[in-house]
């Protein structure tokens, strides 16, 4: 096969970007090669690479609807597709359904050449894939929007540039870990008067095998790209099994990856799609296949636990559920705190794995720059801040997006039965998509008496995740009790994020110590344009891998190092 893309061409274009990414993960400073403003796209983008405008991206998306999505994969035995946009639009796409017994051997066949290409060439190919995805960011935004229910700006930023950042971050970590050991070394051991013992040693990063990426409905690219690119950059083929309601964003990704691999002279079957038919449960079948040696999964705790228990032949990386908590002890910017929390509770209708759920507030109130505030006043003022933020339907729609599925809607409808409602959820009329289900957040008051959560059989509703736009304003006896409850929920259920507001050094020390011991990421006193929901690639770690919400962090060395093994060959030195 003659490569249309040579290694030299790819290196000339992409090596500077990889070097900057390596520097960014070392310094943890802000950096991104992917512009997050929509107007940066259209015409010639960075490096003269053409990119789609907003209108061109929408047209490209519309051209896909109602058609079969051809990938020319081996082992296609039919077609599958059941996506319906949360905004009410019919999608109508069909995707190749795999004959696994034919597809997996084809994927394995491409491994030796991909392995032998080495870490740098693999990284350059991955960066070319990301660059081509980046040029189509507006098309991907439409795909993410109409499968996840995210509003367009969030779908564009989180599903496009921010997801691409996370993919590039994984490539950088993969490259760093694989090149930590030199490719070759001369070894000489002195033997006194005798000639020294001399060996020539070579070291090759050897992939584990086929990686299975099990995609999620809410953030198919943002959550999918770290595992996809970490596995591919370390030499592993990747079989992408999307969520049945969010196939298109990952199908487009597979399409681009196969094009680039072919042009670079490698087997396109190193990346393939496994779409499933309704209720087929193909993920369970694939997860225990002996050919599957790596699994990346984002979704429910129940299936994540099943994977960790049953997929014994694979290295399993899971991001599951958690109970995210904010401790409110005191603040010197009361209005800023309220505004920040209101936005955090509202963004994407609370359908982020990092959205706060439990707001722990001392029953006797807190001190603020606006004077002392009782528990009831804090709750009422926060509810008013949410109402003020979402009072205009057009603004609310752009922030909330649509409810992604019926289970979220069911939890929201059942929430008033969990306690006194402090913030009523209302239905918002979407100005562009009348078929969308758009709902504002709901807040329930809760009694945080120790009797509800100290015992092993405690069943207070705030002790478990209630995914969606539902939060609990939990009255606690003291900040010390709040920290004890924080420890309990993080240890038992996990937490992707923890937030806290305090002006007390002692309270800050208690909260920070709790997060260090329970292994949870902490954000303190956020009152401006940074929110507890958000993490920045190259600087912030998403999750820790140290509590039940996830067994891995996006992204660190541990996320990539287990995807390959270093194999040594020793020969007598000449």
C-alpha positions in Angstrom: 0.0 0.0 0.0 1.4 3.4 -1.0 0.8 6.0 1.8 -0.6 9.3 0.7 0.5 10.7 4.1 4.2 10.1 4.8 5.6 10.1 8.3 7.8 13.0 7.4 4.8 15.1 6.4 2.8 14.2 9.5 5.8 14.9 11.7 6.5 18.3 10.1 2.9 19.4 10.7 2.1 17.8 14.1 5.3 17.4 16.0 5.3 21.0 17.3 1.7 20.5 18.6 2.8 17.3 20.4 5.7 19.1 21.9 3.5 21.8 23.2 1.1 19.3 24.6 3.9 17.5 26.4 5.0 20.8 27.9 1.5 21.6 29.0 1.0 18.4 30.9 4.3 19.0 32.6 3.6 22.6 33.7 -0.2 22.3 34.0 -0.6 25.8 32.6 -3.5 26.8 30.3 -3.0 25.8 26.7 -5.2 24.6 23.9 -4.6 24.3 20.1 -8.4 24.1 19.5 -10.2 27.4 19.4 -13.5 27.3 21.4 -15.2 30.2 19.7 -17.5 29.1 16.9 -16.4 32.1 14.7 -12.9 30.7 14.5 -14.1 28.1 12.1 -15.1 28.5 8.4 -12.7 29.0 5.5 -9.0 28.5 6.2 -8.3 27.7 9.9 -5.1 27.0 11.7 -2.2 26.1 9.4 -4.3 26.8 6.3 -6.5 23.7 6.9 -10.0 24.4 5.7 -12.8 24.1 8.3 -16.6 24.1 8.2 -18.6 27.2 9.2 -21.7 27.0 11.3 -23.9 26.8 8.2 -21.7 24.3 6.5 -21.6 22.1 9.6 -25.4 22.1 9.8 -25.7 21.3 6.1 -23.2 18.4 6.5 -25.3 17.1 9.4 -28.6 17.4 7.5 -27.1 15.5 4.6 -26.5 12.5 6.9 -30.0 12.2 8.2 -32.2 9.4 6.9 -29.3 7.6 5.2 -27.0 4.6 5.8 -23.7 5.5 7.2 -21.2 3.5 5.1 -17.9 2.6 6.7 -16.8 -0.4 4.5 -15.9 -2.5 7.5 -15.4 -6.2 7.2 -18.0 -8.5 8.7 -21.0 -6.2 8.3 -24.1 -8.4 8.6 -26.8 -5.9 8.5 -27.8 -2.4 9.7 -28.8 -0.8 13.0 -30.0 2.6 14.2 -32.6 3.9 16.5 -31.5 7.5 17.4 -34.1 10.1 18.1 -33.0 13.7 18.9 -33.9 14.9 22.3 -35.0 18.0 20.5 -37.7 16.0 18.7 -36.1 15.6 15.3 -36.0 12.2 13.6 -32.5 11.1 12.8 -33.1 8.1 10.6 -29.5 7.0 10.2 -28.5 3.4 10.0 -25.0 2.1 10.9 -23.2 -1.2 10.0 -24.0 -4.0 12.4 -20.9 -6.2 13.0 -20.4 -9.9 12.7 -17.9 -10.0 15.6 -16.3 -13.2 14.5 -15.3 -11.6 11.2 -14.5 -8.1 12.5 -12.2 -8.9 15.4 -9.7 -10.9 13.4 -9.6 -8.2 10.8 -8.8 -5.7 13.5 -6.0 -7.9 15.0 -4.5 -8.3 11.5 -3.5 -4.6 11.4 -1.7 -4.7 14.8 1.9 -5.8 13.8 2.4 -2.9 11.4 0.8 -0.4 13.8 3.0 -1.7 16.6 6.2 -1.6 14.5 5.4 2.0 13.5 6.5 3.2 16.9 5.2 5.8 19.4 6.0 8.9 17.4 4.4 7.8 14.1 1.3 6.6 16.0 1.1 9.9 17.8 1.4 11.8 14.5 -1.4 9.8 12.9 -3.6 10.4 15.9 -3.0 14.1 15.7 -3.9 14.1 12.0 -7.2 12.4 13.0 -7.8 15.0 15.6 -7.0 17.8 13.2 -9.5 16.5 10.6 -12.2 16.2 13.3 -11.4 19.7 14.5 -11.9 21.1 11.0 -15.5 19.6 11.1 -16.2 20.8 14.6 -19.5 22.4 13.6 -20.7 19.2 12.0 -19.7 17.3 15.1 -21.5 19.8 17.2 -24.8 19.1 15.4 -24.2 15.4 15.9 -23.6 15.8 19.6 -26.5 18.2 20.1 -29.0 16.0 18.4 -27.9 12.8 20.3 -27.1 14.2 23.8 -29.6 17.1 24.1 -26.9 19.6 24.8 -27.6 23.1 23.7 -25.6 24.1 20.6 -22.9 26.1 22.2 -22.2 23.5 24.8 -22.3 20.7 22.1 -19.9 22.7 20.0 -17.4 23.5 22.8 -17.6 20.3 24.9 -18.2 18.0 22.0 -15.7 19.7 19.7 -12.6 21.6 20.9 -12.7 20.4 24.5 -13.1 16.8 23.5 -10.3 17.2 21.0 -8.2 18.6 23.8 -8.8 15.5 25.9 -7.9 13.3 23.0 -4.7 15.2 22.4 -3.9 15.1 26.1 -4.2 11.3 26.0 -1.9 11.1 23.1 0.7 13.2 24.9 0.5 11.0 28.0 0.7 7.9 25.8 3.8 9.2 24.0 5.5 10.2 27.3 4.9 6.8 28.9 6.1 4.8 25.9 9.2 6.9 25.4 10.2 6.9 29.0 12.3 3.8 28.2 14.8 4.2 25.4 14.3 2.2 22.2 17.8 0.6 22.6 20.7 0.5 25.0 24.2 -0.9 25.1 24.9 -2.8 28.4 28.3 -3.6 29.7 29.1 -5.3 33.0 32.8 -5.2 34.1 34.3 -8.6 34.9 37.7 -7.6 36.5 40.5 -9.0 34.4 38.2 -10.7 32.0 36.5 -9.0 29.2 33.2 -7.3 30.2 29.9 -8.8 29.5 28.2 -6.9 26.7 24.7 -7.0 25.4 22.6 -4.9 22.9 19.1 -4.5 24.3 16.0 -3.2 22.4 12.8 -2.2 24.0 9.4 -2.2 22.2 6.1 -0.9 23.5 3.8 -3.8 22.8 0.0 -3.2 22.7 -2.3 -5.4 24.9 -4.8 -6.1 22.2 -8.2 -4.8 20.9 -9.7 -2.0 23.0 -13.4 -1.7 23.5 -14.8 1.8 23.9 -18.3 1.8 25.3 -19.7 5.2 24.7 -22.1 7.2 26.8 -25.3 9.2 25.8 -24.5 12.5 27.4 -20.9 13.3 26.3 -20.0 10.8 23.6 -16.9 12.5 22.3 -15.7 14.2 25.5 -15.8 11.0 27.5 -14.9 8.8 24.5 -11.8 10.5 23.1 -9.5 9.9 26.0 -9.8 6.1 25.9 -10.0 6.0 22.1 -6.8 7.9 21.6 -4.9 6.5 24.6 -5.5 3.0 23.2 -4.7 3.9 19.5 -1.6 5.8 20.4 -0.3 2.9 22.4 -0.7 0.5 19.4 -4.1 -1.1 20.1 -7.0 -1.4 17.7 -10.2 0.3 19.0 -13.7 -1.1 18.6 -16.1 1.7 19.3 -19.5 0.6 20.7 -21.6 3.8 21.0 -24.6 4.3 23.2 -27.6 3.4 21.0 -29.0 6.9 21.2 -25.6 8.6 20.6 -24.1 6.8 17.7 -23.5 9.6 15.1 -20.7 11.5 16.9 -18.6 8.4 17.4 -19.5 7.0 13.9 -18.1 10.2 12.4 -15.0 9.8 14.5 -14.5 6.2 13.3 -15.0 7.4 9.7 -12.3 10.0 10.0 -9.9 7.7 11.8 -10.3 5.0 9.1 -9.6 7.6 6.3 -6.4 8.8 8.0 -5.2 5.3 8.8 -5.6 4.3 5.2 -3.9 7.4 3.8 -1.0 6.8 6.2 -0.5 3.3 5.0 -2.1 1.4 7.9 -5.1 -0.9 8.1 -8.3 1.1 8.5 -9.7 -1.8 10.6 -7.5 -0.5 13.5 -10.6 1.5 14.3 -14.1 0.1 13.8 -17.7 0.7 14.8 -20.0 -1.8 16.6 -23.6 -0.4 16.4 -26.2 -2.5 18.1 -29.9 -3.3 17.5 -32.5 -2.4 20.2 -32.0 -4.4 23.4 -29.2 -6.5 21.8 -26.8 -5.9 24.7 -23.8 -6.3 22.5 -21.5 -4.6 25.1 -21.8 -7.6 27.5 -21.0 -10.0 24.7 -18.0 -8.0 23.5 -16.7 -7.3 27.0 -15.9 -10.9 27.8 -14.4 -11.9 24.4 -10.8 -13.0 24.8 -9.7 -10.7 22.0 -10.8 -7.6 24.0 -7.9 -6.6 26.3 -8.9 -3.0 27.2 -12.3 -1.6 28.0 -13.2 2.1 28.5 -16.7 2.7 29.9 -18.7 5.7 31.0 -22.2 5.1 32.4 -24.2 3.5 35.3 -22.6 2.1 38.3 -24.4 -1.2 37.9 -22.8 -2.0 34.5 -19.5 -0.5 35.4 -19.4 -2.9 38.4 -20.4 -5.8 36.1 -17.5 -5.0 33.8 -15.0 -4.8 36.6 -16.2 -8.1 37.9 -16.7 -10.1 34.7 -14.3 -8.8 32.1 -11.3 -10.4 33.8 -9.2 -10.7 30.7 -9.2 -6.9 30.1 -7.8 -3.8 31.7 -11.0 -2.0 32.6 -11.3 1.8 32.9 -14.7 3.0 34.3 -16.3 6.3 35.1 -19.6 5.6 36.9 -21.9 7.5 39.2 -21.2 9.6 42.3 -22.7 12.0 44.8 -21.1 15.4 44.2 -21.1 17.7 47.2 -20.7 21.4 48.0 -20.0 22.4 51.6 -21.2 25.9 52.3 -19.5 27.2 55.5 -19.1 30.9 54.9 -18.3 33.3 52.0 -16.9 36.8 51.4 -18.8 37.1 48.1 -22.4 36.0 48.8 -23.8 37.1 45.4 -20.9 35.6 43.5 -21.4 32.3 45.3 -25.1 32.2 44.5 -24.5 33.1 40.9 -21.8 30.5 40.5 -23.9 27.7 42.1 -27.0 28.7 40.1 -25.1 28.3 36.9 -23.5 25.0 38.1 -26.9 23.5 38.9 -28.4 24.6 35.6 -25.8 23.8 33.1 -27.0 21.1 30.7 -30.0 20.5 33.0 -27.8 18.9 35.7 -26.9 16.1 33.3 -23.2 16.3 33.9 -21.2 13.8 36.0 -19.7 16.8 37.7 -22.9 18.7 38.6 -23.3 19.4 42.3 -26.1 17.4 44.0 -25.8 17.8 47.7 -25.5 21.4 49.2 -24.5 21.0 52.8 -25.5 24.1 54.8 -25.3 24.5 58.6 -28.7 24.6 60.2 -27.8 27.7 62.2 -26.7 29.6 59.0 -23.5 31.0 57.6 -21.5 34.2 57.8 -21.2 36.3 54.6 -20.1 39.7 53.4 -23.9 40.6 53.3 -24.3 39.7 56.9 -25.4 36.4 58.6 -27.7 34.2 56.5 -29.9 31.5 57.9 -30.2 28.1 56.3 -33.7 29.1 54.9 -32.3 32.4 53.6 -29.4 30.7 51.8 -31.8 28.1 50.2 -34.3 30.8 49.2 -31.6 33.1 47.8 -30.1 30.3 45.8 -33.5 29.3 44.4 -34.1 33.0 43.4 -30.7 33.1 41.7 -31.6 30.0 39.6 -35.0 31.5 38.7 -33.3 34.8 37.8 -30.7 33.0 35.6 -33.4 31.0 33.8 -36.2 33.5 33.7 -36.0 34.1 30.0 -37.0 31.0 28.0 -34.5 31.7 25.2 -31.6 32.1 27.6 -32.8 29.1 29.6 -32.9 26.9 26.6 -29.4 27.8 25.6 -28.1 26.9 29.0 -30.3 23.9 29.8 -30.5 22.0 26.6 -33.0 19.1 26.5 -33.6 16.3 28.9 -31.6 13.4 27.4 -33.9 10.5 28.2 -37.0 9.2 30.0 -35.2 8.1 33.1 -34.0 11.6 33.8 -37.5 12.8 33.4 -38.8 10.1 35.7 -36.4 11.0 38.5 -37.3 14.7 38.1 -41.0 14.0 38.3 -40.5 11.8 41.4 -38.2 14.2 43.3 -41.0 16.3 44.9 -41.9 13.2 46.9 -38.5 13.2 48.5 -39.0 16.3 50.7 -40.1 19.9 50.8 -39.5 21.6 47.5 -37.4 24.8 47.7 -37.2 25.3 43.9 -39.9 24.2 41.6 -38.9 22.8 38.2 -40.8 24.4 35.3 -41.2 23.4 31.7 -39.4 25.8 29.2 -40.7 26.3 25.7 -37.7 25.9 23.3 -37.9 28.7 20.7 -36.5 26.5 17.9 -37.5 22.9 18.8 -41.0 22.7 20.2 -40.6 18.9 20.6 -37.8 19.3 23.1 -38.3 18.5 26.8 -36.6 21.4 28.6 -36.8 21.6 32.4 -35.3 23.9 35.0 -33.6 22.5 38.1 -35.5 21.3 41.2 -34.2 21.7 44.7 -35.4 19.7 47.7 -34.8 20.5 51.3 -33.4 17.7 53.4 -32.7 17.0 57.1 -29.1 16.1 57.5 -29.5 14.7 61.0 -26.8 12.1 61.7 -29.4 9.4 62.3 -30.1 9.4 58.6 -26.6 8.7 57.4 -24.5 7.3 60.1 -26.0 3.8 60.1 -25.2 1.2 57.4 -28.9 1.0 56.4 -29.5 4.7 56.1 -31.8 5.5 53.2 -31.9 9.3 53.0 -32.4 10.2 49.3 -29.3 12.4 49.2 -27.1 9.4 50.0 -27.4 8.1 46.4 -26.9 9.8 43.1 -30.1 11.4 41.6 -28.8 12.0 38.0 -30.4 15.1 36.4 -31.6 18.5 37.5 -32.3 17.6 41.1 -30.3 18.8 44.1 -30.7 18.6 47.9 -30.2 21.5 50.3 -29.1 19.4 53.3 -29.3 21.1 56.7 -26.5 19.9 58.9 -25.6 20.7 62.6 -22.2 22.1 61.8 -19.5 22.4 59.2 -17.8 19.4 61.0 -21.0 17.4 60.4 -21.0 18.5 56.8 -17.4 17.2 56.4 -18.4 13.9 58.0 -21.3 13.6 55.6 -19.0 14.5 52.7 -16.6 11.8 53.7 -19.4 9.2 54.0 -20.9 9.8 50.6 -17.6 10.1 48.8 -16.3 6.9 50.4 -19.5 4.9 49.8 -20.8 6.3 46.5 -17.9 8.3 45.1 -17.7 11.9 43.9 -16.3 13.3 40.6 -16.2 16.8 42.1 -16.4 18.5 45.5 -16.9 22.2 46.1 -16.7 24.3 49.2 -17.2 27.9 50.3 -15.4 29.1 53.5 -13.5 32.0 54.9 -12.2 29.9 57.8 -8.7 28.5 57.5 -9.7 25.7 59.9 -12.8 24.7 57.9 -10.7 24.8 54.7 -8.2 22.5 56.3 -10.9 20.1 57.4 -12.5 20.0 53.9 -9.2 19.7 52.1 -8.0 16.9 54.4 -11.3 15.0 53.8 -10.8 15.3 50.0 -7.2 14.2 50.2 -8.1 11.1 52.4 -11.2 10.2 50.3 -9.4 11.0 47.0 -11.8 13.6 45.5 -11.1 16.6 43.4 -11.8 19.9 45.3 -12.7 23.4 44.1 -12.7 26.1 46.7 -14.6 29.4 46.7 -15.5 29.6 43.0 -17.4 32.8 42.5 -16.4 33.9 39.0 -16.4 32.3 35.5 -14.9 29.0 36.6 -17.4 26.4 37.7 -17.1 23.1 39.6 -18.6 21.3 36.6 -15.8 22.1 34.3 -12.3 20.8 33.9 -9.6 22.0 31.6 -7.5 19.4 29.6 -3.7 19.5 30.1 -4.2 21.1 33.6 -7.2 19.6 35.5 -7.7 16.0 36.3 -11.2 14.7 35.7 -11.9 12.3 38.5 -9.1 10.7 40.6 -9.6 7.0 40.2 -9.5 6.8 44.0 -13.2 6.7 45.0 -16.1 4.6 43.7 -17.2 7.2 41.0 -14.3 6.2 38.7 -11.3 3.8 38.8 -9.3 6.1 36.5 -8.5 9.8 36.0 -8.7 11.7 32.7 -5.9 11.9 32.1 -2.7 10.8 33.9 0.1 8.3 33.4 -1.9 5.5 34.9 -4.6 5.9 32.3 -2.2 5.0 29.5 0.5 2.9 31.0 -1.6 -0.2 31.4 -2.5 -0.2 27.7 0.9 -1.5 26.6 3.8 -3.6 27.9 7.5 -3.1 27.3 9.1 -6.1 25.7 12.9 -6.5 25.8 15.1 -8.4 23.3 18.7 -9.0 24.4 21.6 -9.9 22.0 25.3 -10.2 22.5 26.9 -6.9 21.5 29.1 -7.0 18.4 
